[in-house]
Amino acid sequence: MDVIIDLLVFFIKTVIVVGVIVSPLILISLGFKQKSQETKTQVELVDLKEQLVSRKERLQKQLKEAKLQTKIDAQKEEQNKKKISALFKLKKEDKESKKDLEQEHKEYIATLEKKQSEGVFCPENLFVINFKGSTKGSEVKKLRAQIDAILDVATDKDEVVVNLSSPGGLVNSYGLCASQLIRLKDRGIRLVCTVDSVAASGGYLMACVADKIVAAPFAYIGSIGVIASVPNFRRLLEKHDIDYEQVTSGKYKRTLSVFGQNTQEGRRKFKEELAAIHERFKEQVLKYRPNIDIEKIATGEHWLAVDAKELGLVDEIKTSDEYIASRAFETFNCVMKVEYKQKKDQSLLLKFKNLVTLKAFAKNLKKDLIEQAESQDFMHIK
């Protein structure tokens, strides 16, 4: 019983102590709350005029910006309309231009077809080659490459123009040059030779194979003949007590000698050889120009083109520029100039470097071949 009473007394004391401590805190809290409420309810003064002016200015600014944007949008729209209109106009003009070009092309084709019906050959394509020959005729390599390129694509409906300039030279070189041109004729391709300066001797040997020869008025044409000259230093050698020995096998292995004594028989044989070449020359001219008086023109003479035309050596008097320009407008498709270009010469340093590299390669190759031979496993290098 005493214990219960003690517990009740302790509980009452605790409540009293807590109440004493907590009550002031509650009062202070209520005071702060009231003060804060008083602060919140304070009267504030607002400048309505300033607000109205500010609002008006903001609205005016927005309206101004809106009007400006509307104007900009209108301008852009106008520009876009103009662009679209211009685009449609351009397309329309292009379409009309295309129609005009198509119509012009049709008229051009119709004109060429009419010319063909009248007997004028109008090629599908026109190929142009420039040939400037030296006395050695070494340009045959270049000519061969050009002919090869043309034969890869040309047909019997095309035409090849060779703008030729050559005074002639070595018989075999110019014979080969003429053979290159004959390759075109063998494929049925029309061949025309134009001459602006000279087509003499070997040059005419080439030109005569053409279906047509066109020459400038003052170009040199002809010189259908063969010439050879051999100096002889025998008396000079004898004067200085110098002997010269020449050993041959075959009676006519050497007809004329530069250092030995020439004989009448040797001279006669040499002339026979020249005459034989001359005959082959005349045969070729007569083969491709059968209406010519070969004995009259095969005298070794040359003539100006205007005179050569009367002799049948030339078909038309006109420069190469004039001929090609006129034929360009009688060609259905393209006019192409076929060129052959060689690489530039190497510098001395690069040549030396290549020589050193080549020597090293040859040395290594020789070593490999010896090793293969020794191992009995030798292979042929192709």
Summary of the structure (lengths in Angstrom):
residues: 382
radius of gyration: 52.9
end to end distance: 134.1
largest distance: 180.6
contacts: 972
relative contact order: 0.08
helix: 58%
strand: 11%
